[in-house]
Amino acid sequence: MRLDVVSIFPDYLAPLDLSLIGKARRDGLLDVRVHDLRDFAHDRHRSVDDTPYGGGAGMVMKPQPWAEALAAVAGSGVEGARPRLVVPGPGGAPFTQTMARELAAEPWLAFACGRYEGIDERVYEFAAQDLGLEVSVVSLGDYVLNGGEVAVLAIVEAVARLLPGVIGNAESLVEESHEDGLLEYPVYTKPASWESAPGVTRDVPPVLLSGDHGAIARWRHQQRLERTAARRPDLLHASQAVAGTSDDVLTGFDVATATAADAPELLTLARACWVTEGRDNASFDIPPLVESLDDVVEGLGQWQTWTVRAAGRLVGSVRGRRDPEDPATWQVGRLMVAPDLQGRGLGRALLAHAEAAAPADVTTYWINTGRGSERNQRTYRRAGYRAVPGEGSHPGTVDLTKRRRAASS
């Protein structure tokens, strides 16, 4: 990935040479180029700001230096390539983990670090209309900084660590805060029992020492819900406001067994949900995007399918059945949540709902997803699934399985 940063304080970006980001630069994973905006100011004082029209306090950054700087950056790539321009500012869209993943998919990002009262508005128009750049104004939070450099450091850190090879252990990215809209669960290390003061012992929760990976996954998910409810209730959908089991998450939704009358809406929801999957896997020739209404109806006869509705609107679905070739395996499929409700735990709850419907003699759960569908795979790993080596049941996919936990006597 290439990153260009334009600033009047280029030395502010020196921390990008440190830690994992610095190592990624030295390893050739990141190509970071910092530009001094004053190099594009041509008066004797190299001035980049002036008083605002209409009056008011402060100074505004002038359009001409910015236009020249951005044109130079945009024109320095291979023919036809253009960066996505990110401008940090308190009036922008909130920077989230979802946005970090989106930016990490870009091959080239450029950052414009504003100062004073901001950049002349015409610069944004010039970048979009004259240079053909996609312009994103991004805010770190509801507060004001002196300039965009601090925000760029934070954004680059969040984005670059998602690139393959930057983090040595990719599994460490799987269950971090905000990865699926929830905060991270508590973490512990050795010793299992720690005497923090004379006579005061603090122990690691017993479930983490049990070796029962299914129980650990459930405990961690519960902790994430409880921590998010306590610290960031704004992140929770109303159905998650009270942390608990999958049934708690589904409270407030109408969950029912699908019938042929639901087929048209299921077809439409599948189209909406699998467009992202097609993009992630570089192919739109996948069943949910190409099947007909008759195919959906036929599937309802082969699978036990559940629909989830909110105020009558179909917002989610999942299906399950015995593996036709291995009756001890319960297949879960077509797990989908409406795009505007994704990242709120509804998908995890639907997965648990489908698992709970498996007959008592089932010993293994199975699910399949695209090899490029990294977000799906993270969700399934959090739920205790592990990838089966080799090609999945369909070309370009991966199978994941989980042993069913024995019922308590």
N, C-alpha and C positions, 0 to 999 in steps of 0.2 A: 504494500500500500504506500502511496505517496501522500505526504502531508506538506502543504505550504502554509506558512503563517506570516502575515503582514502586521507589523507593529512599529510604534515609535520607540519602543523599548525592547529591542531584540535580545538583550542580555537576560530579560525576564524569563525567556524560554530555555535557559541553560539547564534547568532540572530535567529536561527531556533527554539528557545524556546520562542520567542516573538510573540505577536499579534495572528492572526488567525491560523498561522502555529503552534505556540506553543500550542494553545488551541486544535488543531486537534491532536497533539501528546498526550496531556493529556487525550483526549476523546477516544484515541485508534484508530483513523482514520489513523494515520501515525505512522509507526514504524521506527524511524530514529536512525541509529547507525553510530557513527563517529570513525574512526580507525586512529591511528598514524602510518604512514609509517615507522618511525624509529624503531618501535617495531619489524620490520622484517629485520633490519640491524644488523649484528652480530659482527662487529669489535668494537674495543674499543671506537671509536669516533661516532659510529652509523651513519656512512656516507652513504649518499644515492645518491651522485653525483660524477662525475669524468670528466676529460678533454675529449673533443670530438676527435674522430679519424678524420684525415684529416686536423686537425688544425682549427683555428677560435676562436673567443672570447666566453667567457661564459663557463658554465658547463652543462653536460647532466645527467639526472637522470638514475642511473644504473638499469639494468634489473632484477637482482636477488631479491632485496627487493620488487619490484613491483610484480614479479611473485609469491612470497610467500604470499604477501598481498592479491592479487586477488584470488589466489587459496583458501586461508582461507575464504574469503568472499563467494566465489562461493560454497564452500563445507559446508557452515553453514546453508543452507536452508533444506527444506524437501527433501527427496530422489527424484532425478530427476529434481528438480526445478533449474533454472539458472536465474540470473539477466541479464538484458540488461545493458551493460556497456556504459556509456556516459563519454567521455573525452573532456572537454572544451579546445579549442585551436583556434588560429586565422586562421588556415588552414582548419577548418571544414566547414560543411554545415551550412548555416545561421539558427539561431534559430528563428522560427516564431510561431505565434499562432497555425498554423496548426500542427507544430511539437509538441507544448505543448499538444494539444489534443491527438496526437498519443502517446506520452509518458505517458499521464494520463491513457491510457488504459492498460498500463503494470502493472502487480501485484508487480514487483520487479525491482528497478533500482539501479545500483551501479555507483558511480562517482569516477573518478581518477583525482585528482587535481595535474596537472603538475606544475613544477617550473623551473627556470633558462631557459635554451634553449629548454626544453621539455624533453620528456620521450624517452628512447632508442626505436627505431622503432620495435625492436624484441619483445617488450612487447605486442604490438598490435597483432602481429602474434601469440604469445603464447596464448593470451586471446581468440582469435578466433579459432585457430586450436587445441590447447591442452585442453583448458577449455570449448570449444564449446559455447562461448558467442557471442551474436550479439554486435558488437562494433560500436558505433556512435561517430564520432568526430564532435563537435558542436561549432560554433562560435557565440558569441553575436553580433559581428559587425566587421567592418574593422578597428580595432585598436588592440594594444597589451597591455595586463595586466601583472602584475608581476607574477600572478599565477592563477590557476583555481578556487580558493575558491570563489571569488566575482561572477564568472559566475555561480557556483553551487547554491549560494544563490538566484540569479535571476531565474535560471531555476526551482529550487524547488518551489519558490514562484508562478511562472506562472503555473506550473503543478499541485501543490497540491490544489490550489484554484478551480480547475476544478473537484475535486473529490466530490462525493455526500456527503453533510453534512458539508463540510469545510466552505462554504459561507452560511450564514444563509438564505438569500433570493436568491434563485437560479435565479430569474428573473433578478437580477442585472448583471448576466453574459450574458444576451441575446444580448444586443446591444453595447458591448464594442468595442473599437478600435481593428482593425485587425481580428475581429471574422469572417467577410466574405470578407476580403481583403480591407476594407475601414476603415478610421479613424472614431472615434466617433463624433456624432453631439454635438453642444453646449448644456450645461445643465444650468438650472436656478432654483432658489428656492425663497421663500418669503423674502422680500415683492415684490409685482408685480411692484411697482414703487419705485425706490431707488434714493434718493438725495445724490449723491456721493460727491458733493461740493455745496456750496451756489449757488442756481440758476441753478444747473446742475442736471437734472433728467434723469435716465436711466431706461427704461421700458423693461419688458419681452415681447418678440414677441407676438402679439395678438393671433396668431394661437394657442399658447400653453394654452391660457385661454378660447378657444372657446368651449371645450368639444367635438369637432368633431374629433374622434379618427382616422378616415380615413385621414382627412386633416393633422393632426399632424404627422401621419406616413409618408405621402408624403413629408411634410416639413423636417422632420428629415432625410429622405433618400437624399433629395436634398442637405441639409447641409453637409451630409457625403461626397457626391460626390464633392461638392465645396471645402470643407476643404482638402480632399485628393488631389484634383487637385492642390491646392495652396501649400500644405506642403510636400506631397509625391507623385508627379506625376509618379514616378517610379512604384507605386502600381497599376496604372490604365492601363487597356487595351486600345489600341488606340481608340476603339469605345467609351470609357468613358472619353476621354481627355477633352471634353467639357461637363460639368455637365448639366443635364436637365431631360427631361421626358424619359419614356421607349423607345419612338421612337428615341430619341437622342442616347440612349445606343445601339440600334439596327442599327444605321447608319453604313454603311460599310458592313453589312451582307445582304445576299439575303433571305428575308422572303417570303415564298410562301405557298399556300395551298397544302397539301400532296396529292399525287395520289398513285395508286397501284404500280407504278414504283418505288416509294420511299420505299416500304415495306422491301426489303432486308436490306437496310442501316438502317432503323428504328429498325429492329430486332437486328442488330449488335450493334447499339448505346445503345439500352436498356440493352443488355448483359453487356456492358462496364460500364454503369452507375449504375446498380442495384447489382453488386457484392458487393460493399460496403454496400448497404442496407441489403443484405442477411447476411453479417457478423455482422452488428450492431443489427440485429434482431434474430440472432442465428438460421436462417432458410433460405435455398435457394429454398424452395418450394413456390415461389411467382411468380405470373403470368408473369412479364417481363423476368424472367429467365427460365421459362419452356414452354412458349407458342410457337407455331409453326409459320411458315411464313403465313400459311392460317389464323391463328388467328389474325395476324397483319393486313392482308388484310380485314378481317371481321370487325375489329375495325375501319378501315378507313371509312367503310360504316355506322358506328353507331355514330361516333364522327366527329366533325370538327377539323382537325388536321393541324398544321402549322409546317413547317420545316425551319430551319435556316442554311444557308450555308455560308462558308467563302472560297473563291477561289474554289468553287465547292464541297468542303468537307462538309458533314453533321456534324454540331457541336452542334445542339440543336433542341428540338421539344417540343411542348405542344399541348394539345387538350382540347376541351370544348364541352358541349352539355347541353340541358335541362334535368333535372332530369325526367326520364320516369314516376315517381310516383308523382312528384311535379313540375309542369311546371314553378312555380315562382322561382325555384332554378336552378342556373347555375353551373354545375359540371365542375371542372377543373381536368385534369389528365395527367399522363405520362409527367410531367415536367422534362426534362432531358437536361443536358449540358455536353458536352464532358469533361472527367476528367481533361485535361490540361487547360481548360478554366474556371473551376469552381472557385468561390470566387471572381469574377470580376464584379458582378452585372448583368450578362446575364440572370441568372435564375429569378431574380426579374423582369427584363424587360419582359421576356416571360410570367410570371404570369400576369403582368399588361396588356399585349397584349391580352391574353386569356379573361381576365375580360372585356376589352373594346369591345370584340366581342359579348358579351351577348345581347340578345334582350332587347328592352326598358322596357318591363314589368317584367323583372327579378328583384327580390327584395333581393335575397340572393346568395352569392357565397359559394361553398362547395369544399373542397379538402380532400383527405385521404392520410395518410402516415403510416409507421410502427411505432409502439409504441416505439421502440428502436431507431428510426431515429431522434435523438435529433437535429442534425444540420438542417434537414428539418423543424422541428417544430419551431426552432428559426427563420428561414427565413419567415415562414408563420405568426408568431406572429408579426414580424417587419412590415409585410404588412397589419396588422390589423385583422388577423384571430384569433379566440379563439377556444380552444378545446371544443368539445361536451363531457359532462361527460359520462362515461361508455364505453363499447366496441365499436369499430368502425364498419364500414360496413362489414369488413372482420375480421376473427380472428387475434388477435395480432396487430391490427391497431387502429388508432385514427382518428376520423373525426374532421375537423376544418371548421368553417363557419365565414362569414363576411357579415354584412348587407350592401347592396348597398347604396351608398350615393345618396340622392335625387338630381336630376339635378337642376341647378340654373335656375331660371326663368328670 
